[in-house]
Amino acid sequence: MPDAALCSAAPAGRSSRGCELADILIRYGEAYRSAHRLTCSQAKAMAAITQCRTAALGGQRHWCAACGYQRYVYHSCRNRHCPKCQATATAAWVKAREDELLPVPYFHNVFTLPHELNALVLFSERNRRALLKLLFDAAAQTLLEFGRGELGGQIGFTLVLHTWDQQLRPHFHLHALIASGALAPDGARWIAGGREFLFPVRGLSKMFRAKYLDGLAELLACGKLDLPPQAALSAELLRRSAGLRRLRKKPWVVYSERPFAGPKKLIDYLGRYTHRTAIANHRILACDDQQVRFTWRDRRDGDRRKVMSLPAEEFIRRFLTHVLPQRFMRIRHYGLLANRGKQERLAHVRALLGNRTAPDANDPPQTAAQWLHVLLGIDIHQCPRCGGPLATESLSPCRGDWPETATTRRVPPWDTS
């Protein structure tokens, strides 16, 4: 941990003044941009987060002719790295996954990239795209091969990429959510997997390590990576197969959890992990005097909640390391859940399992207003004061000045993305 980072145990809480990620980027982002070179994705993320739910993006004015009530609702930026723009996407994603559940146990595995490779991954956006794609490929190929070898058929699973730890440091890992069982090659039967155990973790670790390092060696041989001059693994060592020997001898972490207690538990877990960004606004306590204070959980100290203080420049640097390249998919489906022909395969498996109940054919909610009505029973078109109808006026995007910080431009707690 850098010397500039100060940690202390403290009760969870929020300062009376409050602070959001947008506040930090508004106050200190310009100085950071002047001193550091940003990728296109990072620059777009910073701009989107600072403008999210402000007059800069336009919105609507709602008012009630009966009692005079009025409110302004500004549009969300919809950037996937914005902590205020994930609620609607998460709800829609969870609903879609509920429709795909099979009546079998589910397992949770985690595939982690060794921290010795962090410098290489973060050296350039080109490296990030290639090496994180390789992380998906190596984990997916490993699971598919174990499905064929251990169960004798095709399994189905989802991989979700996370790149951070609680202190916003690089920690590249995949969460794998796997249905226990496989479809036989001829499609005539379902091969049940274990209820307490699916695949041996040590075997998964060895195959995952071999596939990733073989892919890394190929990328290096083809010149598809940018090599840092002073990385933990030097360019010359990386070019030689002997340079990878240390990583081949190191145990790679593959973690496996017991199966979920049922579909509801699975969906609850999926909802927490799919569209999460590096830090949520409720964890940020203050951003004054060039310092940012935020809470984090120390897993090595009984999961105690503590407070960390970082210089604003270091906080922004850490956050931006988790901005993914444009159009890079961080959630991917494989095997039975691969997109092409997925619904037909799932219907066939349900029939083999004796579960012919079709998913809900009703169209799911599409807008934030519809989701609020379904989940919370809130009708945003109804006046909260008198219950009468609200009239709506569209507001065009305003590129002029807007309030200085997010804490001074409070808007209603719904997401218009």
TORPARO-957774 format. One line per 2 residues: number of its first residue (from 0); their letters; for each residue x, y, z of C-alpha. Coordinates in steps of 0.5 Angstrom, whole numbers, plus 2048, in hexadecimal, padded with zeros to 3 digits. Layout:
BEGIN
NUM	A	X/Y/Z; ...
This chain:
BEGIN
0	MP	800/800/800; 803/807/7FE
2	DA	805/80B/804; 800/810/802
4	AL	7FA/80C/804; 7F8/80C/80B
6	CS	7F4/807/80E; 7F0/806/814
8	AA	7EA/802/817; 7E4/806/818
10	PA	7DD/805/818; 7D9/806/812
12	GR	7D6/80C/810; 7D5/812/80C
14	SS	7D7/819/80D; 7D2/81E/80E
16	RG	7D4/822/808; 7D5/81C/804
18	CE	7D9/81A/7FD; 7D8/817/7F7
20	LA	7DD/814/7F1; 7DA/81A/7ED
22	DI	7DC/81F/7F2; 7E3/81C/7F2
24	LI	7E4/81D/7EB; 7E1/824/7EA
26	RY	7E6/826/7F0; 7EC/823/7EE
28	GE	7EB/820/7E7; 7EE/826/7E3
30	AY	7F4/826/7E7; 7F5/81E/7E6
32	RS	7F4/81F/7DE; 7F9/824/7DE
34	AH	7FE/820/7E1; 7FC/819/7DE
36	RL	7FB/816/7D7; 7F4/813/7D7
38	TC	7F1/80D/7D2; 7EB/80F/7CE
40	SQ	7E7/80B/7D3; 7EA/80E/7D9
42	AK	7E8/815/7D6; 7E1/813/7D4
44	AM	7E0/810/7DB; 7E2/816/7DF
46	AA	7DE/81B/7DA; 7D8/816/7DB
48	IT	7D8/816/7E2; 7D9/81D/7E4
50	QC	7D3/81F/7DF; 7CF/819/7E2
52	RT	7C8/81C/7E4; 7C9/823/7E3
54	AA	7C7/828/7DE; 7CC/826/7D9
56	LG	7C9/820/7D7; 7C2/823/7D7
58	GQ	7BC/820/7DA; 7B4/822/7DC
60	RH	7B1/826/7E1; 7AB/823/7E4
62	WC	7A5/827/7E7; 79E/827/7EA
64	AA	799/82C/7E8; 795/82A/7EE
66	CG	799/82C/7F3; 79F/82F/7F0
68	YQ	7A4/82A/7F2; 7AA/829/7ED
70	RY	7B1/825/7EC; 7B7/825/7E7
72	VY	7B9/81E/7E5; 7C0/81E/7E1
74	HS	7C2/819/7DD; 7C7/813/7DF
76	CR	7CE/813/7DB; 7CD/80B/7DA
78	NR	7D4/80A/7DA; 7D5/803/7DD
80	HC	7DB/806/7E2; 7D6/80B/7E5
82	PK	7D4/809/7EC; 7CD/80C/7EB
84	CQ	7CB/809/7E4; 7CB/801/7E6
86	AT	7C4/800/7E9; 7C0/7FF/7E3
88	AT	7C5/7FB/7E0; 7C6/7F7/7E6
90	AA	7BE/7F5/7E6; 7BD/7F4/7DF
92	WV	7C3/7EF/7DF; 7C1/7EB/7E5
94	KA	7BA/7EB/7E2; 7BD/7E8/7DC
96	RE	7C1/7E3/7E0; 7BB/7E1/7E4
98	DE	7B8/7DE/7DE; 7BE/7DA/7DC
100	LL	7BF/7D6/7E3; 7BF/7CF/7E2
102	PV	7BC/7CA/7E8; 7C3/7C8/7EA
104	PY	7C8/7CA/7EF; 7CD/7D0/7ED
106	FH	7D4/7D1/7EF; 7D9/7D7/7F0
108	NV	7E0/7D7/7EE; 7E5/7DD/7EE
110	FT	7EB/7DD/7E9; 7F0/7E2/7EB
112	LP	7F6/7E5/7E7; 7FD/7E5/7EB
114	HE	7FF/7EC/7ED; 805/7EB/7E9
116	LN	802/7ED/7E3; 7FE/7F3/7E5
118	AL	804/7F8/7E2; 803/7F4/7DC
120	VL	7FC/7F5/7DB; 7FB/7FC/7DD
122	FS	801/7FE/7D9; 7FD/800/7D3
124	ER	7F5/7FF/7D1; 7F8/7FB/7CB
126	NR	7FB/7F6/7D1; 7F4/7F7/7D5
128	RA	7F0/7F5/7CF; 7F4/7EF/7CD
130	LL	7F6/7EC/7D4; 7EF/7ED/7D7
132	KL	7EC/7E9/7D1; 7F1/7E4/7D2
134	LF	7EF/7E3/7D9; 7E8/7E2/7D7
136	DA	7EA/7DD/7D2; 7EF/7D9/7D6
138	AA	7E9/7D8/7DC; 7E4/7D7/7D7
140	QT	7E8/7D1/7D3; 7EA/7CE/7DA
142	LL	7E3/7CE/7DC; 7E0/7CB/7D6
144	EF	7E6/7C6/7D5; 7E4/7C3/7DD
146	GR	7DD/7C3/7DB; 7DF/7BE/7D5
148	GE	7E4/7BA/7D9; 7E1/7BA/7E0
150	LG	7D9/7BA/7DE; 7DA/7B8/7D6
152	GQ	7D5/7BD/7D4; 7D4/7C5/7D3
154	IG	7D4/7C9/7D9; 7D1/7D0/7D9
156	FT	7D4/7D6/7DD; 7D5/7DE/7DE
158	LV	7DB/7E1/7DF; 7DB/7E8/7E2
160	LH	7E2/7EC/7E2; 7E4/7F0/7E8
162	TW	7EA/7F4/7E8; 7EB/7F7/7EF
164	DQ	7EB/7F6/7F6; 7E8/7FA/7FC
166	QL	7EE/7FF/7FC; 7ED/800/7F4
168	RP	7F4/7FC/7F3; 7F4/7F8/7ED
170	HF	7F1/7F1/7EE; 7EF/7EE/7E8
172	HL	7EB/7E8/7E9; 7E5/7E4/7E6
174	HA	7DE/7E2/7E9; 7DC/7DC/7E6
176	LI	7D5/7DA/7E7; 7D4/7D2/7E5
178	AS	7CE/7CE/7E4; 7CF/7C7/7E7
180	GA	7CE/7C2/7E2; 7CF/7C1/7DA
182	LA	7CC/7C0/7D4; 7CE/7B9/7D1
184	PD	7D1/7BA/7CA; 7CB/7B7/7C6
186	GA	7C6/7BB/7CA; 7C2/7B5/7CD
188	RW	7C4/7B6/7D4; 7C6/7BB/7DA
190	IA	7CC/7B8/7DD; 7CB/7BB/7E5
192	GG	7D1/7BE/7E8; 7D2/7BD/7F0
194	RE	7CE/7C1/7F5; 7D4/7C2/7FA
196	FL	7DA/7C2/7F5; 7DB/7C4/7ED
198	FP	7E2/7C4/7EB; 7E9/7C3/7EF
200	VR	7EC/7CA/7F0; 7F3/7C8/7EF
202	GL	7F2/7C5/7E8; 7EE/7CB/7E6
204	SK	7F4/7CF/7E9; 7F9/7CC/7E5
206	MF	7F5/7CB/7DE; 7F3/7D3/7DF
208	RA	7FB/7D5/7E0; 7FD/7D1/7DA
210	KY	7F8/7D4/7D6; 7F9/7DB/7D8
212	LD	801/7DA/7D7; 800/7D7/7D1
214	GL	7FC/7DC/7CE; 801/7E2/7D1
216	AE	807/7DE/7CE; 803/7DF/7C7
218	LL	801/7E6/7C8; 808/7E8/7C9
220	AC	80B/7E4/7C4; 806/7E7/7BF
222	GK	808/7EE/7C1; 801/7EF/7C4
224	LD	803/7F2/7CA; 806/7F9/7CC
226	LP	80C/7F7/7D1; 80E/7FC/7D7
228	PQ	815/7FE/7D7; 815/7FD/7DF
230	AA	810/7F8/7E1; 810/7F2/7E6
232	LS	811/7EE/7E0; 816/7F1/7DB
234	AE	815/7F1/7D4; 81B/7EC/7D3
236	LL	819/7E7/7D8; 812/7E7/7D5
238	RR	814/7E6/7CE; 818/7E0/7D0
240	SA	813/7DA/7D2; 818/7D9/7D9
242	GL	815/7E0/7DB; 80E/7DD/7DC
244	RR	811/7D7/7E0; 810/7DB/7E6
246	LR	809/7DC/7E5; 808/7D4/7E3
248	KK	80B/7D2/7EA; 807/7D7/7EE
250	PW	800/7D4/7F0; 7FA/7D8/7ED
252	VV	7F4/7D9/7F1; 7EE/7D6/7EF
254	YS	7E8/7D7/7F4; 7E2/7D2/7F5
256	ER	7DC/7D3/7F9; 7D7/7CF/7FB
258	PF	7D0/7CE/7F7; 7CB/7D4/7F8
260	AG	7C5/7D2/7FC; 7C1/7D3/7F6
262	PK	7BF/7D8/7F0; 7BD/7DE/7F5
264	KL	7C4/7DD/7F8; 7C7/7DD/7F1
266	ID	7C3/7E3/7EF; 7C5/7E7/7F5
268	YL	7CC/7E6/7F4; 7CC/7E7/7ED
270	GR	7C9/7EE/7EE; 7CE/7F0/7F3
272	YT	7D4/7EE/7EE; 7D2/7F0/7E7
274	HR	7D2/7F7/7E6; 7D6/7F9/7EC
276	TA	7DB/7FF/7EB; 7E1/800/7EE
278	IA	7DE/804/7F4; 7D7/806/7F6
280	NH	7D6/80D/7F8; 7D3/80B/7FF
282	RI	7DB/808/801; 7DD/80F/7FF
284	LA	7DD/814/806; 7E1/81A/804
286	CD	7E5/81D/7FF; 7E8/824/802
288	DQ	7EF/827/802; 7F2/822/7FC
290	QV	7F0/81C/800; 7EB/817/7FF
292	RF	7E8/812/805; 7E4/80C/803
294	TW	7E2/806/807; 7E5/7FF/805
296	RD	7E4/7F8/808; 7EB/7F4/80B
298	RR	7E9/7ED/809; 7F0/7EB/80D
300	DG	7ED/7EE/813; 7E6/7EB/814
302	DR	7E3/7EF/80F; 7E4/7F5/813
304	RK	7E1/7FC/810; 7E7/801/810
306	VM	7E8/808/80D; 7EE/809/808
308	SL	7F1/810/806; 7F4/811/7FF
310	PA	7F7/818/7FC; 7F1/81A/7F6
312	EE	7F6/818/7F1; 7F8/811/7F3
314	FI	7F0/810/7F4; 7EF/812/7ED
316	RR	7F5/80E/7EA; 7F2/808/7EE
318	FL	7EB/809/7EB; 7ED/80A/7E4
320	TH	7F1/803/7E4; 7EA/800/7E4
322	VL	7E7/803/7DE; 7E7/7FE/7D9
324	PQ	7E8/7FF/7D1; 7E2/801/7CD
326	RF	7DE/7FB/7CB; 7E1/7F6/7D0
328	MR	7DC/7F2/7D2; 7DD/7F0/7DA
330	IR	7D7/7EB/7DA; 7D8/7E5/7D5
332	HY	7D4/7DF/7D5; 7D6/7D8/7D2
334	GL	7D4/7D1/7D1; 7CD/7D0/7D2
336	LA	7CC/7D7/7D3; 7D0/7DA/7CD
338	NR	7CB/7DF/7C9; 7CA/7DB/7C3
340	GK	7C4/7D6/7C4; 7C4/7D7/7CB
342	QE	7BD/7D7/7CC; 7BC/7D1/7C8
344	RL	7C1/7CD/7CC; 7BF/7CF/7D3
346	AH	7B8/7CD/7D1; 7BA/7C6/7CF
348	VR	7BE/7C5/7D5; 7B8/7C7/7D9
350	AL	7B4/7C2/7D6; 7B9/7BD/7D7
352	LG	7B9/7BF/7DF; 7B1/7BE/7DF
354	NR	7B1/7C6/7E0; 7AC/7C8/7DA
356	TA	7AA/7CF/7DD; 7AC/7D4/7D8
358	PD	7AF/7DB/7DA; 7AA/7E1/7DB
360	AN	7A8/7E3/7D4; 7A6/7EA/7D6
362	DP	7AB/7EF/7D4; 7AF/7F2/7DA
364	PQ	7B0/7F9/7DC; 7B4/7FD/7D7
366	TA	7B5/804/7DA; 7B7/806/7E1
368	AQ	7AF/809/7E2; 7AD/802/7E1
370	WL	7B2/7FE/7E5; 7B0/803/7EB
372	HV	7A9/802/7EA; 7AA/7FA/7EA
374	LL	7AF/7FA/7F0; 7AD/7FF/7F5
376	GI	7A6/801/7F3; 7A8/808/7F1
378	DI	7A5/80C/7EB; 7A9/812/7E9
380	HQ	7A3/815/7E5; 79F/816/7EB
382	CP	7A0/81C/7F0; 7A3/819/7F7
384	RC	79F/81F/7FA; 798/81F/7F8
386	GG	798/818/7F4; 796/81C/7ED
388	PL	799/81B/7E6; 7A0/81F/7E5
390	AT	7A1/823/7DE; 7A8/822/7DB
392	ES	7AC/827/7D7; 7B3/824/7D4
394	LS	7B9/828/7D6; 7BE/829/7D0
396	PC	7C6/827/7D2; 7C9/82E/7D5
398	RG	7D0/82E/7D4; 7D1/834/7D8
400	DW	7D3/835/7E0; 7CF/830/7E5
402	PE	7D0/82F/7EC; 7D7/82E/7EE
404	TA	7D6/827/7F2; 7D1/821/7F2
406	TT	7D0/822/7F9; 7CC/829/7F7
408	RR	7C8/826/7F1; 7C4/821/7F5
410	VP	7BF/81E/7F0; 7BA/818/7F1
412	PW	7BD/811/7F3; 7BB/80E/7EC
414	DT	7BF/80C/7E6; 7BD/80F/7E0
416	S	7C2/80B/7DC
